[in-house]
């Protein structure tokens, strides 16, 4: 056995106490997370109402670039099958 029987009840009590404390901390963290999510939702709604188009850092988001059109030569190769990899 790992220890004497005299130590087992006190070790068990210590483990129970530590578990209870961890559960209390987890409940507090869960409550804090819930509050932060609510606050974030409110701030996001306020930003939308204010017309914000910026990123998280406050800078304006850059528009998404359109892909460049394929060159004429690439299109010709595709249509003739010259660039089929063989």
KAHUWO-V999328 format. One record per backbone hydrogen bond with DSSP energy under -1.0 kcal/mol. NH is the residue of the N-H (numbers start at 0). CO is the residue of the C=O. Records with the same first field share a line. If there is no record, write none. Layout:
NH=CO ; CO
//
This chain:
10=6
11=7
12=8
13=9
14=10
15=11
16=12
17=13
18=14
19=15
20=16
21=17
22=18
23=19
24=20
25=21
26=22
27=23
28=24
29=25
30=26
31=27
32=28
33=29
34=30
35=31
36=32
37=33
38=34
39=35
40=36
41=37
42=38
43=39
44=40
45=41
46=42
47=43
48=44
49=45
50=47
51=46
54=58
57=54
60=52
74=70
75=71
76=72
77=73
78=74
79=75
80=76
81=76
//
